Amino acid sequence: MSTLLRPSSRWLFPLFLLAPPALTAALVFGLRAPPAVAMTAVVLVALAALVGLERRAPFRAEWTQRPAAETRSDLAYIALASAPDRLARLGAEWVTLAALSWCCAGAHPRSLGEGLARGALAFVLADLGKYAVHRASHERAWLWRFHLAHHEPQRIDTLNALRLHPVNVAYNAALDGIAMALLRVPPGIAAVFATLRAVVGLLQHANLDLESGRQWLFNAPSYHRTHHAMDVAESNHNFASTLLVWDRLFRTLLRRDPPARVGVAPDDHERPSSYTGQTLYAFCGKELRTTCVFARFRWLVA
């Protein structure tokens, strides 16, 4: 394989950081595509490209061997998580805008530069909120239930980035939507920043060697693999959603060699592997298969 095409090439990480947001901007402002459609299309293209690169030259070859049940579950997360994500974002934006119009005028940006500045500020504020909620999800049992499914796989690859419980999706979306709505960020600019956040989320889970030089600002695979370690002493670090500055500021940054094992340690009961089972498990816990009201519907809790 030529040096130019190796997934570990120095240009690959910045290329994925820059190209998708630029493409979203071109679709929205050049071709007048609806922002949500443009952002979704670009992220799906980035997802397909990263999955293809993982097949070509994976960081760990054993992580490419995915059980069929896990693949079906991941595809279900991809297909079904988008609905609560969009609803949560639209709901948060509608409620916030309604409250703003009731209490205050809230001027819209008067120029592209002002819109970009507002978008960047909203992006940073939402990212701080995501850091706080993510950290709390590892420290509070009631929140951990909604985050557990994301850590279940015993391998890390791009598809795992979208393995999120609907409640987890909803509060992530609300943090972004409220910040953008409060600062009156135009939808097109919000879509560009949303593309950047989504692509960083894919990159940090990619089963690729993207570390030809340490990343300082954006979360990268080497940091996020540590966060997925089965050893809790390691995994309770690197909570940043996009910007590593929060882990540096709050002293939760940990740079280690790739963990020997990733996932969640076995428990004293069987946890479900299907999308529906994992979604319901967050509400029922280990009683899901026994005394939970959903236990009577065996096909749901498999």
Long-range contacts (C-beta under 8 A, 24 or more apart in sequence): 1-56, 1-57, 6-57, 7-53, 7-56, 7-57, 7-208, 7-209, 7-210, 8-57, 8-208, 8-209, 8-210, 8-211, 8-212, 9-212, 10-212, 10-213, 12-53, 12-208, 12-210, 13-203, 13-210, 13-211, 13-212, 13-215, 13-220, 16-46, 16-49, 16-50, 16-199, 16-202, 16-203, 17-196, 17-199, 17-200, 17-203, 17-218, 20-45, 20-46, 20-195, 20-196, 20-199, 21-192, 21-193, 21-195, 21-196, 21-199, 23-195, 24-191, 24-192, 24-195, 25-188, 25-192, 28-188, 28-191, 28-192, 29-188, 35-187, 35-188, 35-190, 35-191, 36-86, 36-187, 36-191, 38-191, 39-191, 39-192, 39-194, 39-195, 39-198, 40-82, 42-195, 43-195, 43-198, 43-199, 43-202, 46-198, 46-199, 46-202, 47-158, 47-159, 47-202, 50-158, 50-202, 50-203, 50-206, 50-208, 51-157, 51-158, 51-159, 53-206, 53-208, 54-157, 54-158, 54-206, 54-207, 54-208, 57-208, 57-209, 58-157, 58-207, 58-208, 59-206, 59-207, 59-208, 59-209, 59-221, 59-258, 60-155, 60-207, 60-258, 62-155, 63-155, 63-156, 63-157, 63-207, 64-157, 64-207, 65-155, 66-155, 66-157, 69-273, 69-274, 70-153, 70-273, 71-159, 72-274, 73-163, 73-273, 73-274, 73-275, 73-278, 74-159, 74-160, 74-162, 74-163, 75-159, 76-274, 76-275, 77-162, 77-163, 77-164, 77-275, 78-159, 78-162, 80-166, 80-275, 81-162, 81-164, 81-166, 81-169, 84-166, 84-169, 84-170, 84-173, 85-169, 85-170, 85-172, 85-173, 86-173, 87-170, 88-169, 88-170, 88-171, 88-173, 88-174, 88-177, 89-173, 89-174, 89-176, 89-177, 90-177, 91-174, 91-177, 92-173, 92-174, 92-177, 92-178, 92-181, 93-177, 93-178, 93-180, 93-181, 96-177, 96-178, 96-181, 96-182, 97-181, 100-181, 100-182, 100-184, 106-184, 107-184, 108-184, 108-186, 109-184, 109-185, 109-186, 115-185, 115-186, 115-189, 116-189, 118-183, 118-184, 118-185, 118-189, 119-180, 119-183, 119-185, 119-186, 119-189, 119-190, 119-192, 119-193, 120-193, 121-183, 122-176, 122-179, 122-180, 122-182, 122-183, 122-185, 122-190, 122-193, 123-179, 123-193, 123-196, 123-197, 123-242, 124-243, 125-179, 126-175, 126-176, 126-178, 126-179, 126-180, 127-197, 127-240, 127-241, 127-242, 127-243, 127-246, 128-246, 129-175, 129-179, 130-172, 130-175, 130-241, 130-242, 131-239, 131-240, 131-241, 131-246, 131-247, 131-250, 133-171, 133-172, 133-175, 134-239, 134-240, 134-241, 135-239, 135-250, 135-252, 137-168, 138-235, 138-236, 138-239, 139-236, 145-281, 145-282, 145-283, 145-285, 146-282, 148-264, 148-271, 148-278, 148-281, 148-282, 149-278, 149-279, 149-281, 149-282, 151-228, 151-235, 151-263, 151-264, 152-263, 152-264, 152-271, 152-273, 152-278, 153-262, 153-263, 154-261, 154-262, 154-263, 155-207, 155-262, 155-263, 156-205, 156-207, 156-221, 156-224, 156-225, 156-228, 156-262, 157-205, 157-206, 157-207, 158-202, 158-205, 158-206, 158-207, 159-205, 160-205, 161-201, 161-202, 161-204, 161-205, 165-278, 165-279, 165-282, 166-279, 167-282, 172-241, 196-242, 197-241, 197-242, 200-241, 200-242, 201-241, 201-242, 214-255, 215-244, 216-244, 217-243, 217-244, 217-245, 218-242, 218-243, 218-244, 219-243, 219-244, 222-255, 222-258, 223-247, 223-253, 223-254, 223-255, 225-258, 225-259, 225-262, 226-254, 226-255, 226-256, 226-258, 226-259, 228-259, 228-262, 228-263, 229-256, 229-259, 229-261, 229-262, 230-259, 230-261, 230-262, 230-263, 230-264, 230-265, 231-259, 231-261, 234-259, 272-301, 272-302, 273-302, 274-302, 276-300, 276-301, 276-302, 277-301, 277-302
